[in-house]
Amino acid sequence: MAYEGVLLFGVIFVAAYLFLGLVRDISVRKQTAHQLQEARERLAHVARISTMGEMASGIAHEVNQPL
């Protein structure tokens, strides 16, 4: 259940005190931030694997064709 943007406003009177409150559901925002973090982690992993492949290719080339 996503209620992004829903605002709840409450006023409570207790004795001579006035309490005001404001609540906003940010669950969608938190879920989106979590998904973004996971995507960034996957991208970093793919970049590391790609770099390792390039290094392995360079080493194999040098082993097969020494200077």
Secondary structure, DSSP 8 states (H G I E B T S, - for coil): ---TT-EEEEEEEETTEEEEEEEE--HHHHHHHHHHHHHHHHHHHHHHHHHHHHHHHHHHHHHHS--
